[in-house]
Amino acid sequence: MRNTFDQIVGTVCGLGHIPVIPATWTSLAVALLLWALAHFAGAGLGVQIALLVFFTLAGIPASSGLERRYGEDPKQATVDQAAGQ
């Protein structure tokens, strides 16, 4: 169960497993998601803050789990890119 959580959250739904520039793809996907939420669902700053809090609080333990599995600073851990958007 914990490994599944780490994989889903830490790799942002598997985007961290893209072989070439996974952090860039994650940033692009999250930026597009935020744009779509703002333009089509009318989501504002509150939704952005909620996603920031989620990615930060859930990403810390998920990244730690990925680090235990893949070693120090794994390229698969792209949740920090999601939080940064």
C-alpha positions in Angstrom: 0.0 0.0 0.0 2.8 2.4 0.9 4.7 1.6 -2.3 1.5 2.4 -4.3 1.1 5.7 -2.6 4.8 6.6 -3.2 4.5 5.6 -6.9 1.2 7.5 -7.5 2.0 10.7 -5.6 5.8 10.8 -5.8 5.8 10.2 -9.6 2.7 12.3 -10.1 0.6 9.5 -11.6 3.5 7.9 -13.3 4.9 10.9 -15.1 8.2 10.5 -13.2 8.7 7.2 -15.1 8.9 8.9 -18.5 12.5 8.1 -19.7 13.4 11.5 -21.1 13.1 14.7 -19.0 10.4 13.5 -16.6 10.5 16.7 -14.5 9.7 18.8 -17.5 6.8 16.6 -18.6 5.4 16.8 -15.0 5.7 20.6 -15.0 3.9 20.8 -18.4 1.1 18.4 -17.3 0.5 20.3 -14.0 0.6 23.7 -15.8 -2.0 22.4 -18.3 -4.1 21.0 -15.5 -4.1 24.4 -13.6 -4.9 26.2 -16.8 -7.8 23.9 -17.6 -9.1 24.2 -14.1 -9.0 28.0 -14.2 -10.5 28.4 -17.6 -13.1 25.6 -17.8 -14.0 25.0 -14.1 -13.6 28.5 -12.9 -11.1 27.4 -10.2 -9.2 30.2 -8.6 -6.5 30.8 -6.2 -8.1 28.6 -3.5 -7.7 25.5 -5.7 -4.1 26.4 -6.5 -3.3 26.7 -2.8 -5.1 23.4 -2.0 -3.0 21.6 -4.7 0.2 23.3 -3.4 -0.6 22.1 0.2 -1.5 18.6 -1.1 1.6 18.1 -3.3 3.8 19.5 -0.5 2.4 17.5 2.4 1.8 14.2 0.5 5.0 14.7 -1.6 7.4 14.7 1.4 6.7 11.1 2.5 6.2 9.9 -1.1 9.6 11.3 -2.1 11.2 9.7 0.9 9.8 6.3 -0.2 11.0 6.7 -3.7 14.4 7.6 -2.4 14.5 4.4 -0.3 13.6 2.5 -3.5 15.7 4.2 -6.2 18.5 5.9 -4.2 19.4 9.4 -3.4 17.6 12.1 -5.5 15.8 9.8 -7.9 14.7 11.3 -11.2 11.4 9.5 -10.8 10.4 11.8 -7.8 8.7 14.6 -9.7 6.2 15.7 -7.1 8.4 18.7 -6.3 7.9 19.9 -9.9 4.1 19.7 -9.3 4.3 21.6 -6.1 6.4 24.3 -7.8 3.8 25.0 -10.4 
